[in-house]
């Protein structure tokens, strides 16, 4: 794994699956991938959720691959008819796809140890685009793969998380983003907007956000306030902004 110093390294995620869009399945891969990448200095910049539609997957993968240093896809690489991610990613890069000997050997070994037959359906999980690099799957054996800057992971969160361990050494580290939070009780966003806007102009390298909060007290009344969050890679600038945020409370 190489490092880029203070360079920002970006990532995008394409979440694939009708079950996510329908609300039947709750996605947690975005959160776990973002949390995995943050200590590596890789910031998540964009997430798309698309259906099990080849054209939609191709468009999303191509768009994010062009805009981000790395792209992660989750879902759609299983043994069923609607698992079309491998075909779509291959098409996005103009690659052919077929059962590959190294992927097949992994599946055959895995299922032999489990005393399970490698059926025609399971063979779909050995179909790998031309020139792709396999991603190890320590949970269920069936590999993911990498084409250029795109990493194709399983949709099951535990499997996706296991695959990330094999991906990590391939990634270039960026500058790690730090954050500070200042909670102002009794404050309202509208009263802070002008000052925050000016602070953002003064420190363009720091990302500023304001998030209202409400809390019920023991007597049933509601207290309110605003959490001010500053994020950046320059510790000196971040410290100056933190001091300025504290002054807003005075």
ROTORTI-896502 format. One record per residue: residue number from 1; residue in one letter; x, y, z of N, C-alpha, C in turn. Coordinates in Angstrom, 3 decimals. Layout:
REM residues N
SITE   pos   code        n_u        n_v        n_w       ca_u       ca_v       ca_w        c_u        c_v        c_w
SITE   NUM      a          X          Y          Z          X          Y          Z          X          Y          Z
...
This chain:
REM residues 250
SITE   pos   code        n_u        n_v        n_w       ca_u       ca_v       ca_w        c_u        c_v        c_w
SITE     1      x      0.853     -1.191      0.000      0.000      0.000      0.000      0.890      1.243      0.000
SITE     2      x      0.719      2.118     -0.985      1.517      3.328     -1.074      0.781      4.499     -0.447
SITE     3      x      1.506      5.597     -0.238      0.911      6.782      0.372      1.109      7.984     -0.545
SITE     4      x      0.198      8.942     -0.447      0.262     10.126     -1.301      0.527     11.403     -0.516
SITE     5      x      0.868     11.293      0.768      1.079     12.489      1.566     -0.212     13.191      1.876
SITE     6      x     -0.334     14.431      1.392     -1.529     15.222      1.688     -2.575     15.150      0.591
SITE     7      x     -2.364     14.311     -0.401     -3.323     14.217     -1.494     -4.622     13.576     -1.011
SITE     8      x     -5.720     14.099     -1.499     -7.015     13.510     -1.201     -7.271     12.341     -2.143
SITE     9      x     -7.632     11.204     -1.583     -7.974     10.021     -2.371     -9.466      9.767     -2.192
SITE    10      x    -10.164      9.587     -3.295    -11.629      9.511     -3.240    -12.144      8.139     -3.630
SITE    11      x    -13.351      7.834     -3.143    -13.996      6.564     -3.465    -15.474      6.790     -3.726
SITE    12      x    -16.042      5.908     -4.528    -17.478      5.887     -4.766    -17.990      4.472     -4.562
SITE    13      x    -19.271      4.350     -4.285    -19.887      3.037     -4.085    -21.122      2.921     -4.968
SITE    14      x    -21.247      1.778     -5.630    -22.464      1.444     -6.357    -23.127      0.277     -5.624
SITE    15      x    -24.246      0.548     -4.981    -25.012     -0.485     -4.291    -26.030     -1.042     -5.284
SITE    16      x    -26.005     -2.345     -5.478    -26.815     -2.958     -6.538    -27.831     -3.916     -5.930
SITE    17      x    -29.100     -3.727     -6.310    -30.087     -4.687     -5.857    -31.486     -4.127     -5.746
SITE    18      x    -32.441     -4.799     -6.363    -33.844     -4.403     -6.231    -34.304     -4.461     -4.782
SITE    19      x    -33.731     -5.391     -4.008    -34.166     -5.547     -2.617    -33.803     -4.339     -1.768
SITE    20      x    -32.755     -3.611     -2.156    -32.389     -2.385     -1.442    -33.363     -1.265     -1.795
SITE    21      x    -33.643     -1.121     -3.081    -34.533     -0.057     -3.537    -35.966     -0.257     -3.053
SITE    22      x    -36.379     -1.509     -2.876    -37.744     -1.777     -2.429    -37.917     -1.552     -0.935
SITE    23      x    -36.789     -1.475     -0.216    -36.867     -1.326      1.231    -36.919     -2.643      1.978
SITE    24      x    -36.940     -3.742      1.254    -37.015     -5.043      1.925    -35.729     -5.362      2.679
SITE    25      x    -34.605     -4.910      2.120    -33.305     -5.143      2.747    -32.665     -3.799      3.057
SITE    26      x    -32.153     -3.667      4.263    -31.481     -2.427      4.659    -29.994     -2.515      4.326
SITE    27      x    -29.480     -1.519      3.629    -28.065     -1.517      3.287    -27.231     -1.050      4.474
SITE    28      x    -26.186     -1.804      4.795    -25.215     -1.337      5.780    -23.797     -1.345      5.203
SITE    29      x    -23.685     -1.743      3.920    -22.358     -1.786      3.312    -21.748     -0.407      3.126
SITE    30      x    -22.574      0.586      2.825    -22.036      1.937      2.648    -21.329      2.389      3.914
SITE    31      x    -21.982      2.201      5.055    -21.373      2.615      6.317    -20.089      1.855      6.603
SITE    32      x    -20.105      0.536      6.416    -18.920     -0.230      6.777    -17.757      0.005      5.807
SITE    33      x    -18.061      0.242      4.546    -16.982      0.562      3.606    -16.393      1.931      3.924
SITE    34      x    -17.253      2.908      4.201    -16.773      4.248      4.555    -15.898      4.202      5.799
SITE    35      x    -16.335      3.447      6.808    -15.564      3.339      8.042    -14.239      2.609      7.811
SITE    36      x    -14.227      1.648      6.894    -13.003      0.927      6.572    -12.006      1.835      5.856
SITE    37      x    -12.502      2.688      4.965    -11.634      3.528      4.148    -11.094      4.750      4.890
SITE    38      x    -11.863      5.267      5.841    -11.484      6.525      6.509    -10.082      6.494      7.109
SITE    39      x     -9.692      5.459      7.852     -8.330      5.449      8.412     -7.241      5.331      7.360
SITE    40      x     -7.614      4.948      6.143     -6.655      4.862      5.051     -6.514      6.186      4.313
SITE    41      x     -7.270      7.192      4.745     -7.225      8.486      4.076     -7.955      8.494      2.758
SITE    42      x     -8.958      7.624      2.619     -9.761      7.559      1.397    -11.167      8.006      1.743
SITE    43      x    -11.598      9.112      1.159    -12.895      9.690      1.493    -13.979      9.258      0.526
SITE    44      x    -15.120      8.872      1.080    -16.263      8.503      0.245    -16.930      9.765     -0.292
SITE    45      x    -17.034      9.860     -1.608    -17.539     11.074     -2.252    -18.930     10.913     -2.852
SITE    46      x    -19.281      9.694     -3.240    -20.576      9.523     -3.909    -21.048      8.088     -3.760
SITE    47      x    -22.354      7.933     -3.581    -22.979      6.617     -3.508    -24.162      6.591     -4.455
SITE    48      x    -24.270      5.536     -5.234    -25.441      5.332     -6.077    -26.068      3.984     -5.722
SITE    49      x    -27.389      3.953     -5.679    -28.120      2.705     -5.494    -28.889      2.440     -6.774
SITE    50      x    -28.625      1.306     -7.402    -29.238      1.005     -8.689    -29.907     -0.363     -8.636
SITE    51      x    -30.854     -0.570     -9.536    -31.589     -1.829     -9.597    -30.759     -2.897    -10.294
SITE    52      x    -31.304     -4.114    -10.304    -30.658     -5.217    -11.021    -30.922     -5.066    -12.519
SITE    53      x    -30.370     -4.016    -13.073    -30.545     -3.680    -14.488    -29.168     -3.411    -15.079
SITE    54      x    -28.810     -4.129    -16.112    -27.450     -4.052    -16.635    -27.077     -2.646    -17.092
SITE    55      x    -27.955     -1.980    -17.813    -27.633     -0.641    -18.299    -27.408      0.331    -17.143
SITE    56      x    -28.221      0.210    -16.086    -28.073      1.096    -14.934    -26.745      0.852    -14.225
SITE    57      x    -26.362     -0.403    -14.097    -25.088     -0.734    -13.449    -23.922     -0.214    -14.277
SITE    58      x    -23.983     -0.433    -15.593    -22.903      0.032    -16.478    -22.736      1.540    -16.358
SITE    59      x    -23.840      2.266    -16.430    -23.764      3.732    -16.374    -23.174      4.207    -15.054
SITE    60      x    -23.607      3.611    -13.948    -23.118      4.036    -12.630    -21.639      3.718    -12.461
SITE    61      x    -21.230      2.527    -12.871    -19.827      2.134    -12.732    -18.931      3.032    -13.584
SITE    62      x    -19.328      3.291    -14.809    -18.507      4.138    -15.679    -18.409      5.558    -15.136
SITE    63      x    -19.530      6.097    -14.639    -19.533      7.474    -14.138    -18.645      7.616    -12.917
SITE    64      x    -18.798      6.707    -11.950    -18.013      6.824    -10.722    -16.551      6.468    -10.946
SITE    65      x    -16.283      5.535    -11.859    -14.904      5.165    -12.162    -14.137      6.344    -12.739
SITE    66      x    -14.840      7.188    -13.490    -14.195      8.361    -14.086    -13.971      9.470    -13.061
SITE    67      x    -14.819      9.537    -12.022    -14.755     10.643    -11.067    -13.999     10.324     -9.788
SITE    68      x    -13.869      9.051     -9.472    -13.272      8.657     -8.191    -11.999      7.846     -8.413
SITE    69      x    -11.121      7.893     -7.426     -9.911      7.073     -7.509    -10.250      5.592     -7.427
SITE    70      x    -11.232      5.264     -6.587    -11.655      3.872     -6.434    -13.175      3.784     -6.419
SITE    71      x    -13.690      2.656     -6.909    -15.127      2.399     -6.881    -15.337      1.001     -6.307
SITE    72      x    -16.331      0.883     -5.436    -16.698     -0.406     -4.870    -18.146     -0.692     -5.263
SITE    73      x    -18.388     -1.894     -5.774    -19.766     -2.306     -6.012    -20.109     -3.393     -5.002
SITE    74      x    -21.359     -3.408     -4.554    -21.802     -4.458     -3.637    -23.087     -5.076     -4.174
SITE    75      x    -23.129     -6.402     -4.181    -24.335     -7.103     -4.589    -24.290     -7.604     -6.018
SITE    76      x    -25.050     -8.675     -6.255    -25.254     -9.158     -7.613    -24.188    -10.069     -8.159
SITE    77      x    -23.417    -10.762     -7.283    -22.404    -11.691     -7.816    -22.644    -13.110     -7.297
SITE    78      x    -23.895    -13.419     -6.972    -24.246    -14.749     -6.495    -24.597    -15.705     -7.629
SITE    79      x    -25.311    -16.809     -7.318    -25.562    -17.860     -8.307    -26.910    -17.772     -9.024
SITE    80      x    -27.722    -16.754     -8.750    -29.067    -16.730     -9.310    -29.156    -15.876    -10.568
SITE    81      x    -30.304    -15.956    -11.236    -30.481    -15.307    -12.541    -30.339    -13.786    -12.479
SITE    82      x    -30.666    -13.196    -11.321    -30.611    -11.735    -11.214    -29.248    -11.237    -10.754
SITE    83      x    -28.287    -12.133    -10.599    -26.925    -11.732    -10.238    -26.166    -11.402    -11.510
SITE    84      x    -26.281    -10.143    -11.935    -25.747     -9.736    -13.246    -24.615     -8.724    -13.133
SITE    85      x    -24.129     -8.500    -11.925    -23.101     -7.474    -11.741    -21.832     -7.799    -12.522
SITE    86      x    -21.381     -9.053    -12.471    -20.141     -9.404    -13.171    -20.254     -9.113    -14.668
SITE    87      x    -21.384     -9.472    -15.266    -21.588     -9.196    -16.694    -21.607     -7.697    -16.972
SITE    88      x    -22.273     -6.949    -16.088    -22.397     -5.503    -16.292    -21.049     -4.811    -16.166
SITE    89      x    -20.256     -5.186    -15.168    -18.944     -4.556    -14.994    -18.022     -4.928    -16.142
SITE    90      x    -18.094     -6.179    -16.593    -17.305     -6.573    -17.767    -17.677     -5.707    -18.966
SITE    91      x    -18.975     -5.517    -19.185    -19.436     -4.699    -20.307    -19.010     -3.249    -20.153
SITE    92      x    -18.993     -2.755    -18.924    -18.601     -1.359    -18.681    -17.169     -1.091    -19.132
SITE    93      x    -16.332     -2.134    -19.088    -14.933     -1.969    -19.485    -14.622     -2.667    -20.810
SITE    94      x    -15.654     -3.132    -21.496    -15.450     -3.768    -22.789    -14.690     -5.077    -22.704
SITE    95      x    -14.898     -5.819    -21.622    -14.197     -7.089    -21.427    -15.144     -8.263    -21.675
SITE    96      x    -14.585     -9.363    -22.134    -15.348    -10.603    -22.226    -15.427    -11.230    -20.836
SITE    97      x    -16.331    -12.201    -20.657    -16.484    -12.842    -19.356    -16.834    -14.310    -19.556
SITE    98      x    -16.229    -15.167    -18.724    -16.508    -16.595    -18.801    -16.005    -17.237    -17.510
SITE    99      x    -16.333    -18.521    -17.324    -15.801    -19.263    -16.188    -14.276    -19.295    -16.318
SITE   100      x    -13.603    -18.911    -15.238    -12.142    -18.838    -15.288    -11.547    -19.932    -14.407
SITE   101      x    -10.447    -20.506    -14.857     -9.892    -21.681    -14.190     -9.528    -21.416    -12.734
SITE   102      x     -8.916    -20.261    -12.439     -8.491    -20.008    -11.064     -9.689    -19.829    -10.135
SITE   103      x    -10.723    -19.151    -10.618    -11.926    -18.981     -9.806    -12.643    -20.311     -9.619
SITE   104      x    -12.672    -21.117    -10.674    -13.316    -22.429    -10.586    -12.589    -23.322     -9.585
SITE   105      x    -11.266    -23.270     -9.590    -10.490    -24.090     -8.662    -10.793    -23.720     -7.214
SITE   106      x    -10.959    -22.430     -6.956    -11.306    -21.968     -5.605    -12.656    -22.532     -5.189
SITE   107      x    -13.645    -22.438     -6.088    -14.983    -22.940     -5.773    -14.977    -24.454     -5.570
SITE   108      x    -14.290    -25.163     -6.450    -14.266    -26.620     -6.336    -13.637    -27.062     -5.024
SITE   109      x    -12.559    -26.403     -4.631    -11.909    -26.740     -3.365    -12.818    -26.424     -2.187
SITE   110      x    -13.455    -25.262     -2.240    -14.321    -24.828     -1.136    -15.496    -25.788     -0.956
SITE   111      x    -16.162    -26.112     -2.059    -17.335    -26.972     -1.966    -16.970    -28.434     -1.705
SITE   112      x    -15.781    -28.847     -2.121    -15.334    -30.206     -1.817    -15.160    -30.379     -0.312
SITE   113      x    -14.586    -29.370      0.323    -14.406    -29.436      1.773    -15.742    -29.388      2.499
SITE   114      x    -16.723    -28.734      1.860    -18.063    -28.659      2.463    -18.956    -29.818      2.033
SITE   115      x    -18.369    -30.728      1.197    -19.122    -31.880      0.671    -20.419    -31.415     -0.021
SITE   116      x    -20.252    -30.374     -0.852    -21.370    -29.779     -1.579    -21.060    -29.795     -3.075
SITE   117      x    -22.054    -30.081     -3.874    -21.873    -30.168     -5.318    -21.701    -28.789     -5.940
SITE   118      x    -20.792    -28.696     -6.912    -20.651    -27.473     -7.702    -21.660    -27.558     -8.845
SITE   119      x    -22.811    -26.973     -8.645    -23.883    -27.045     -9.634    -23.668    -26.019    -10.741
SITE   120      x    -24.503    -26.119    -11.771    -24.438    -25.139    -12.854    -24.676    -23.730    -12.324
SITE   121      x    -25.596    -23.593    -11.382    -25.869    -22.278    -10.802    -24.639    -21.751    -10.074
SITE   122      x    -23.980    -22.604     -9.308    -22.803    -22.153     -8.557    -21.645    -21.812     -9.485
SITE   123      x    -21.614    -22.430    -10.668    -20.562    -22.098    -11.641    -20.624    -20.636    -12.064
SITE   124      x    -21.805    -20.025    -11.946    -21.923    -18.603    -12.298    -20.965    -17.749    -11.469
SITE   125      x    -20.665    -18.201    -10.260    -19.794    -17.422     -9.377    -18.323    -17.551     -9.749
SITE   126      x    -18.012    -18.407    -10.732    -16.646    -18.513    -11.245    -16.476    -17.763    -12.561
SITE   127      x    -17.521    -17.064    -12.996    -17.434    -16.274    -14.226    -16.773    -14.937    -13.895
SITE   128      x    -15.610    -14.712    -14.475    -14.789    -13.547    -14.150    -14.434    -12.809    -15.439
SITE   129      x    -14.533    -11.499    -15.465    -14.169    -10.749    -16.669    -12.699    -10.931    -17.044
SITE   130      x    -12.447    -10.838    -18.317    -11.086    -10.960    -18.843    -10.151     -9.951    -18.183
SITE   131      x     -9.024    -10.434    -17.684     -8.006     -9.558    -17.121     -8.254     -9.094    -15.710
SITE   132      x     -9.358     -9.497    -15.095     -9.665     -9.053    -13.735     -8.779     -9.774    -12.720
SITE   133      x     -8.538     -9.124    -11.597     -7.776     -9.704    -10.491     -8.768    -10.179     -9.436
SITE   134      x     -8.624    -11.399     -8.980     -9.559    -11.943     -8.004     -9.419    -11.269     -6.645
SITE   135      x    -10.542    -11.214     -5.929    -10.577    -10.736     -4.547    -10.968    -11.915     -3.669
SITE   136      x    -10.138    -12.203     -2.680    -10.374    -13.355     -1.811    -11.643    -13.181     -0.983
SITE   137      x    -12.381    -14.273     -0.846    -13.587    -14.302     -0.027    -13.393    -15.333      1.073
SITE   138      x    -13.023    -14.906      2.288    -12.746    -15.865      3.357    -13.998    -16.422      4.016
SITE   139      x    -15.171    -15.934      3.620    -16.410    -16.331      4.288    -17.116    -17.465      3.564
SITE   140      x    -17.291    -17.324      2.242    -18.018    -18.349      1.483    -17.238    -18.864      0.265
SITE   141      x    -16.035    -18.383      0.085    -15.191    -18.901     -0.986    -15.319    -18.201     -2.320
SITE   142      x    -16.527    -17.942     -2.802    -16.730    -17.358     -4.129    -16.047    -15.996     -4.214
SITE   143      x    -15.095    -15.835     -5.127    -14.300    -14.608     -5.144    -15.025    -13.418     -5.757
SITE   144      x    -14.616    -12.245     -5.334    -14.951    -11.027     -6.049    -13.841    -10.767     -7.050
SITE   145      x    -13.829     -9.563     -7.636    -12.760     -9.262     -8.582    -12.564     -7.758     -8.722
SITE   146      x    -11.399     -7.420     -9.265    -11.043     -6.023     -9.524    -10.758     -5.835    -10.996
SITE   147      x    -11.378     -4.804    -11.589    -11.023     -4.350    -12.928    -10.636     -2.880    -12.821
SITE   148      x     -9.398     -2.588    -13.173     -8.870     -1.223    -13.085     -9.119     -0.681    -11.680
SITE   149      x     -9.901      0.391    -11.537    -10.093      0.969    -10.196    -11.420      0.563     -9.563
SITE   150      x    -12.032     -0.489    -10.086    -13.332     -0.944     -9.586    -13.183     -2.287     -8.873
SITE   151      x    -13.707     -2.345     -7.643    -13.657     -3.555     -6.829    -15.084     -4.088     -6.661
SITE   152      x    -15.295     -5.306     -7.100    -16.630     -5.906     -7.110    -16.753     -6.849     -5.911
SITE   153      x    -17.622     -6.467     -4.961    -17.777     -7.200     -3.710    -19.164     -7.826     -3.626
SITE   154      x    -19.293     -8.784     -2.730    -20.594     -9.392     -2.465    -21.506     -8.400     -1.752
SITE   155      x    -22.800     -8.685     -1.779    -23.761     -7.810     -1.128    -23.973     -8.127      0.338
SITE   156      x    -23.756     -9.381      0.745    -23.916     -9.751      2.152    -22.840     -9.028      2.964
SITE   157      x    -23.222     -8.219      3.946    -22.244     -7.378      4.642    -21.049     -8.119      5.224
SITE   158      x    -21.275     -9.280      5.829    -20.159    -10.022      6.416    -19.163    -10.456      5.352
SITE   159      x    -19.681    -10.853      4.193    -18.789    -11.272      3.104    -18.048    -10.074      2.529
SITE   160      x    -18.769     -8.976      2.313    -18.140     -7.764      1.784    -17.018     -7.294      2.699
SITE   161      x    -17.272     -7.347      4.010    -16.253     -6.905      4.969    -15.019     -7.797      4.899
SITE   162      x    -15.228     -9.105      4.752    -14.090    -10.003      4.622    -13.279     -9.739      3.368
SITE   163      x    -13.956     -9.412      2.278    -13.268     -9.120      1.021    -12.412     -7.862      1.116
SITE   164      x    -12.838     -6.909      1.916    -12.091     -5.656      2.040    -10.672     -5.884      2.559
SITE   165      x    -10.473     -6.928      3.348     -9.136     -7.211      3.869     -8.163     -7.523      2.740
SITE   166      x     -8.644     -8.162      1.679     -7.789     -8.465      0.531     -7.596     -7.237     -0.344
SITE   167      x     -8.567     -6.336     -0.312     -8.502     -5.126     -1.136     -7.541     -4.092     -0.543
SITE   168      x     -7.504     -3.985      0.769     -6.770     -2.903      1.434     -5.325     -2.735      0.964
SITE   169      x     -4.547     -3.809      0.812     -3.152     -3.601      0.377     -3.017     -3.046     -1.039
SITE   170      x     -4.078     -3.078     -1.813     -4.022     -2.585     -3.189     -4.300     -1.081     -3.286
SITE   171      x     -4.715     -0.478     -2.180     -5.168      0.903     -2.198     -4.052      1.875     -1.826
SITE   172      x     -4.049      3.011     -2.477     -3.123      4.084     -2.149     -3.707      4.917     -1.009
SITE   173      x     -2.944      5.105      0.035     -3.415      5.906      1.166     -3.403      7.391      0.816
SITE   174      x     -4.374      8.105      1.354     -4.406      9.550      1.220     -4.226     10.201      2.578
SITE   175      x     -4.419     11.495      2.614     -4.354     12.226      3.876     -5.607     11.914      4.685
SITE   176      x     -5.416     11.504      5.935     -6.543     11.119      6.774     -7.312     12.358      7.221
SITE   177      x     -8.612     12.354      6.999     -9.469     13.461      7.410     -9.771     13.358      8.898
SITE   178      x     -9.558     14.466      9.614     -9.886     14.549     11.029    -11.148     15.399     11.182
SITE   179      x    -11.836     15.234     12.307    -13.039     16.030     12.533    -13.118     16.485     13.976
SITE   180      x    -13.752     17.618     14.177    -14.039     18.130     15.526    -15.507     18.522     15.566
SITE   181      x    -16.125     18.352     16.726    -17.533     18.685     16.900    -17.698     19.623     18.084
SITE   182      x    -18.424     20.692     17.862    -18.728     21.653     18.919    -20.242     21.698     19.076
SITE   183      x    -20.743     21.337     20.258    -22.183     21.324     20.525    -22.574     22.623     21.227
SITE   184      x    -23.520     23.320     20.624    -23.994     24.581     21.181    -25.432     24.407     21.652
SITE   185      x    -25.628     24.375     22.970    -26.978     24.202     23.504    -27.752     25.507     23.403
SITE   186      x    -29.012     25.404     22.982    -29.868     26.568     22.859    -29.694     27.331     21.562
SITE   187      x    -28.735     26.928     20.753    -28.483     27.638     19.500    -29.446     27.172     18.413
SITE   188      x    -29.639     28.035     17.413    -30.468     27.709     16.254    -29.657     27.947     14.985
SITE   189      x    -29.873     27.068     14.008    -29.087     27.169     12.781    -29.218     28.532     12.115
SITE   190      x    -30.439     29.069     12.093    -30.644     30.339     11.411    -29.830     31.467     12.001
SITE   191      x    -29.579     31.402     13.309    -28.790     32.449     13.967    -27.297     32.306     13.682
SITE   192      x    -26.880     31.110     13.276    -25.464     30.842     13.058    -25.073     30.870     11.589
SITE   193      x    -26.059     30.902     10.704    -25.803     30.701      9.279    -24.809     31.700      8.701
SITE   194      x    -24.971     32.964      9.029    -24.095     33.988      8.450    -22.657     33.810      8.902
SITE   195      x    -22.469     33.565     10.191    -21.113     33.388     10.717    -20.457     32.136     10.150
SITE   196      x    -21.234     31.063     10.036    -20.682     29.828      9.478    -20.314     30.007      8.014
SITE   197      x    -21.154     30.723      7.284    -20.866     30.969      5.885    -19.560     31.728      5.701
SITE   198      x    -19.332     32.728      6.537    -18.091     33.495      6.453    -16.894     32.651      6.837
SITE   199      x    -17.086     31.791      7.852    -15.994     30.914      8.285    -15.612     29.940      7.174
SITE   200      x    -16.601     29.464      6.441    -16.320     28.563      5.326    -15.534     29.278      4.233
SITE   201      x    -15.854     30.542      3.998    -15.104     31.334      3.016    -13.662     31.528      3.480
SITE   202      x    -13.488     31.780      4.774    -12.155     32.015      5.318    -11.294     30.756      5.323
SITE   203      x    -11.943     29.600      5.458    -11.204     28.335      5.522    -11.789     27.343      4.503
SITE   204      x    -11.555     27.554      3.229    -12.160     26.692      2.201    -11.656     25.248      2.243
SITE   205      x    -10.497     25.036      2.872     -9.946     23.685      2.935    -10.593     22.839      4.034
SITE   206      x    -11.437     23.466      4.851    -12.134     22.759      5.921    -13.616     22.661      5.558
SITE   207      x    -14.180     21.481      5.699    -15.607     21.282      5.433    -16.397     21.535      6.706
SITE   208      x    -17.404     22.416      6.627    -18.211     22.769      7.786    -19.645     22.299      7.615
SITE   209      x    -20.212     21.775      8.690    -21.609     21.356      8.671    -22.281     21.695      9.982
SITE   210      x    -23.584     21.929      9.929    -24.351     22.197     11.150    -25.524     21.229     11.207
SITE   211      x    -25.756     20.677     12.412    -26.751     19.613     12.565    -27.576     19.866     13.829
SITE   212      x    -28.843     20.253     13.655    -29.695     20.527     14.820    -29.923     19.247     15.633
SITE   213      x    -30.056     19.410     16.946    -30.381     18.266     17.789    -31.450     18.671     18.808
SITE   214      x    -32.219     17.685     19.217    -33.288     17.879     20.192    -33.187     16.756     21.221
SITE   215      x    -33.341     17.101     22.481    -33.173     16.109     23.540    -34.238     16.308     24.622
SITE   216      x    -34.889     15.211     24.993    -35.908     15.283     26.047    -35.245     15.166     27.413
SITE   217      x    -35.621     16.060     28.328    -35.066     16.049     29.675    -35.935     15.194     30.597
SITE   218      x    -35.482     15.019     31.835    -36.211     14.176     32.782    -37.607     14.705     33.085
SITE   219      x    -37.789     16.022     33.045    -39.109     16.584     33.342    -40.025     16.625     32.116
SITE   220      x    -39.558     16.063     31.000    -40.376     15.995     29.805    -40.227     17.162     28.861
SITE   221      x    -39.489     18.167     29.246    -39.271     19.310     28.356    -38.212     18.957     27.310
SITE   222      x    -38.134     19.769     26.274    -37.207     19.523     25.175    -36.143     20.614     25.133
SITE   223      x    -34.900     20.185     25.157    -33.812     21.128     24.916    -33.346     20.960     23.481
SITE   224      x    -32.793     22.012     22.948    -32.362     21.961     21.558    -31.021     22.636     21.413
SITE   225      x    -30.407     22.395     20.284    -29.130     23.023     20.009    -28.640     22.641     18.630
SITE   226      x    -27.392     22.948     18.364    -26.779     22.666     17.072    -25.403     22.063     17.295
SITE   227      x    -25.124     20.989     16.586    -23.777     20.416     16.575    -23.058     20.945     15.338
SITE   228      x    -21.947     21.613     15.549    -21.143     22.141     14.453    -19.958     21.209     14.233
SITE   229      x    -19.823     20.726     13.008    -18.791     19.743     12.696    -17.851     20.312     11.638
SITE   230      x    -16.564     20.259     11.926    -15.535     20.682     10.974    -14.674     19.484     10.632
SITE   231      x    -14.399     19.313      9.329    -13.611     18.175      8.863    -12.526     18.676      7.907
SITE   232      x    -11.313     18.148      8.075    -10.234     18.547      7.185     -8.979     17.746      7.433
SITE   233      x     -7.985     17.918      6.556     -6.730     17.168      6.658     -5.597     18.036      7.196
SITE   234      x     -5.805     19.345      7.296     -4.783     20.262      7.812     -5.050     20.506      9.291
SITE   235      x     -4.237     19.944     10.201     -4.515     20.063     11.633     -4.494     21.507     12.142
SITE   236      x     -3.644     22.347     11.574     -3.582     23.741     12.035     -4.854     24.489     11.655
SITE   237      x     -5.278     24.325     10.418     -6.510     24.985      9.986     -7.700     24.470     10.784
SITE   238      x     -7.723     23.174     11.059     -8.826     22.585     11.810     -8.859     23.140     13.227
SITE   239      x     -7.700     23.323     13.834     -7.638     23.877     15.191     -8.134     25.319     15.218
SITE   240      x     -7.779     26.092     14.198     -8.240     27.486     14.131     -9.758     27.543     13.975
SITE   241      x    -10.293     26.676     13.133    -11.743     26.644     12.934    -12.443     26.203     14.214
SITE   242      x    -11.879     25.256     14.925    -12.486     24.808     16.186    -12.568     25.958     17.185
SITE   243      x    -11.512     26.736     17.278    -11.541     27.885     18.193    -12.612     28.887     17.776
SITE   244      x    -12.738     29.084     16.466    -13.752     30.016     15.973    -15.161     29.500     16.277
SITE   245      x    -15.361     28.195     16.186    -16.672     27.625     16.482    -17.025     27.788     17.964
SITE   246      x    -16.056     27.632     18.821    -16.292     27.826     20.250    -16.671     29.280     20.559
SITE   247      x    -16.074     30.200     19.792    -16.404     31.616     20.022    -17.853     31.935     19.679
SITE   248      x    -18.443     31.130     18.790    -19.853     31.349     18.447    -20.771     31.122     19.649
SITE   249      x    -20.306     30.339     20.597    -21.111     30.042     21.773    -21.074     31.154     22.802
SITE   250      x    -20.176     32.074     22.651    -19.991     33.122     23.656    -20.971     34.284     23.438
